[in-house]
């Protein structure tokens, strides 16, 4: 049994609306499978597709499915299902995919082609990693029978586990799918419990009520480390904590003044925040693209300099600091938020913590309703371009604004097939976010997992840039 740090939402059973968050993939890749996706030891491996090819001109991608694949209800997995799933997709990255894919063609029951309007070197990054869920294949026939709501009530997929039940706010129960193409899962029943309170997750782990628990903060992680029966495992996924200046684009807002945004960056003691939030295991960050991603700009963070932060406040007309309104933290990472708020308060930036329920937080972010400052963390894989597309490009689903020159650089890199030239363009974009102080990056997020004594193989770190196990490979002792 695994104790989750969030309330599991039924929308996560359906890949078509997947947001730019890694968390839903912890459910999606248990229930479902994709043509190509992250696999043990591979950032992007062949899954439902046994092979794929790219045309010489970069305008066509062809996937050949494995023979004999079946969904959990016994229906065959076909190229028509893959086409249907892509065309139904409306989650993170959908706008970018729609603007670049001209049509999807089914050649035969096991072959599907994607025709692009022009060469796009990032097609596979957007399609075959957790940058989006567009490559996950769902059963067309079943979905057309039950509809979207029926599918979310009882999802059918082709992943390693079959849906059994969902008790809202409590748990999801899954059973091993013996027909999974890699192999039948070793753990026969997988129960995912919603346990947002960290101390409760820790107590469950210590009592043997949970076999692993997600996302412990610093003090809880230290407690796990001290217990000889438990193991602390930091994730290796591609995630960053940062503070967003939602009002920087409003000329009437104090945050329109670059000096105030810079003051926030100098006010943050990133090492102390890492100590509080993740036992010192999260390295400080200087940009919102995780350093483990391709094309990430490797740069140092702003130094901790509270005196300089105070001077910048005074230069901006706030020698005694100012009341900066709300500070909305992403749930459940309140320890990181509290440490950051204390840093800001120490230099005179006075904010009020306004916690929100997690689903409401993401809805408000997407709908551009958050104001003032907010703390977020995003852990999807992909590369620098997939991060820019959602959070920096002015048309990104979660971008509050942007700059024409950055948008033009983004479009240039999307057409550029020379890797070195693409990297230079993406580095330039990231440097501009620093020069213009668009964000306050805090640290790379290493989710701290607690593993109990019953697990012989937890597989939490087996999939590159993912915080979730390879579920079918987990083993209990004695198996």
HELIX and SHEET records of a PDB file:
HELIX    1   1 UNK A   10  UNK A   13  5                                   4    
HELIX    2   2 UNK A   15  UNK A   17  5                                   3    
HELIX    3   3 UNK A   25  UNK A   31  1                                   7    
HELIX    4   4 UNK A   79  UNK A   88  1                                  10    
HELIX    5   5 UNK A   94  UNK A  100  1                                   7    
HELIX    6   6 UNK A  123  UNK A  128  1                                   6    
HELIX    7   7 UNK A  140  UNK A  153  1                                  14    
HELIX    8   8 UNK A  198  UNK A  207  1                                  10    
HELIX    9   9 UNK A  218  UNK A  226  1                                   9    
HELIX   10  10 UNK A  254  UNK A  256  5                                   3    
HELIX   11  11 UNK A  258  UNK A  267  1                                  10    
HELIX   12  12 UNK A  270  UNK A  278  1                                   9    
HELIX   13  13 UNK A  306  UNK A  315  1                                  10    
HELIX   14  14 UNK A  334  UNK A  347  1                                  14    
HELIX   15  15 UNK A  358  UNK A  366  1                                   9    
HELIX   16  16 UNK A  384  UNK A  391  1                                   8    
HELIX   17  17 UNK A  404  UNK A  415  1                                  12    
HELIX   18  18 UNK A  419  UNK A  435  1                                  17    
HELIX   19  19 UNK A  471  UNK A  473  5                                   3    
SHEET    1   A 7 UNK A 161  UNK A 167  0                                        
SHEET    2   A 7 UNK A 171  UNK A 176 -1                                        
SHEET    3   A 7 UNK A 189  UNK A 194 -1                                        
SHEET    4   A 7 UNK A   2  UNK A   4  1                                        
SHEET    5   A 7 UNK A 212  UNK A 216  1                                        
SHEET    6   A 7 UNK A 448  UNK A 451 -1                                        
SHEET    7   A 7 UNK A 231  UNK A 234 -1                                        
SHEET    1   B 2 UNK A  33  UNK A  34  0                                        
SHEET    2   B 2 UNK A 136  UNK A 137 -1                                        
SHEET    1   C 2 UNK A  36  UNK A  39  0                                        
SHEET    2   C 2 UNK A  42  UNK A  46 -1                                        
SHEET    1   D 4 UNK A  49  UNK A  54  0                                        
SHEET    2   D 4 UNK A  60  UNK A  65 -1                                        
SHEET    3   D 4 UNK A 111  UNK A 116 -1                                        
SHEET    4   D 4 UNK A 101  UNK A 108 -1                                        
SHEET    1   E 5 UNK A 349  UNK A 353  0                                        
SHEET    2   E 5 UNK A 322  UNK A 329  1                                        
SHEET    3   E 5 UNK A 373  UNK A 378  1                                        
SHEET    4   E 5 UNK A 240  UNK A 245 -1                                        
SHEET    5   E 5 UNK A 439  UNK A 444 -1                                        
SHEET    1   F 2 UNK A 455  UNK A 457  0                                        
SHEET    2   F 2 UNK A 475  UNK A 476 -1                                        
END                                                                             
